[in-house]
Each structure stands twice: as C-alpha cells, then as structure tokens.
C-alpha cells in the first residue's frame, strides 16, 4: 500500500496542488479571525491509502473525488486574497 495526496479546491479534485501565493496562507486561528472580512479560500488535502499499482493519473476525476471520502487524513489549508480597489465593482 502507498499513500497518495489529492487536493480539492472549489469542488474540483486534482492530484496537483493548486498554486497559491504562500504569503497569503493563514497559519493560525488568529490570522483567520483577523481576515474575516476578506475572501478566504479553502484548499483540502486528502491523504489516501491505495494499492501499490494504483496510478492516479489514469483514473477519472469522479473516481478520485469518491476516493477523497475514504481519506485517512484531511488537511485544510486556508488562504486569503487581499481585496483592493480593482476587484470591487
């Protein structure tokens, strides 16, 4: 058995971690509370036990999404993106 990492962001599952600027990562609950008025994005990382012959790149995305339900561990990463005058309509 081996452990694979799958990532879920905006209801999409991927075997590659979406690129977020690490400067915008929230590392504590205090950071999260201070940013409550900003846009917070959640990236879920799933650690899943699979057979040694399993190759995630050959599997359809719907099957990968179902595997997330059997994860032995889930890690949530929180990111914010600052709002400025350019993204306000």
Buried (B, 14 or more C-beta within 10 A) or exposed (E): EEEBBBBBBEEEBEBEEBEBEEEBEBEEEEEEEEBEEEEBBEBBBBEBBBEEEBEBEEBEEEEBBEBBEEBEEEEEBBBBEEEEEEEEE
